[in-house]
């Protein structure tokens, strides 16, 4: 009987092993050899796909972050803006707390921030810009408000709030962000 894993099953085992290794021993002590052993595969299998642990850990982090593609726009300005900011909060929550403390503490924070920027920050800003464009087409948003600066405003306030509230973002804040800042900022 062949119990060798392939495809998604092996890939998921590698991602889980990579993150567990980084969380358990810390980013600095994580090795391709350790990940291979924990995943029950050879290190050659890892090196065929990833040149180093940073590339592997970046893919593993990408795997655990919720995808912006999961969001479906409703063409209701308020609903769509809230959905984006709630999605950003969910992504942030998936990386915070005890699970990633060791990884962050010894150098992994740079990698985590880079992956978060690529997977969440930039796509969310582009999605807000798209929401503003669609709103302008419907007459709900001033055409002059369809700018990158307007799209960046909510994200910037979101993370300023995060920093000053120990990375806890309540839904009440998100509602106020949309109702008191974003909608008045862009309203037609």
Number of C-alpha atoms within 10 A of each C-alpha: 3 4 5 9 12 10 7 9 10 15 15 15 18 24 22 20 21 28 23 18 23 27 20 16 15 20 26 15 13 21 18 22 15 17 26 20 14 17 20 15 17 14 16 12 11 19 14 8 10 16 11 12 20 16 13 21 26 19 15 20 21 18 14 14 19 17 15 17 8 8 13 10 16 11 15 13 24 15 13 20 26 18 17 24 23 17 19 24 21 14 20 19 14 15 18 13 10 9 15 21 18 19 26 21 13 15 13 21 16 12 18 19 15 14 19 21 13 13 19 23 19 13 18 22 21 14 20 25 20 16 24 29 19 19 21 20 12 14 12 18 22 17 17 10 18 20 15 13 12 18 22 18 16 20 20 12 14 19 15 12 15 16 12 9 11 8 17 14 20 12 13 8 13 21 18 13 20 20 15 12 14 19 18 11 15 21 16 15
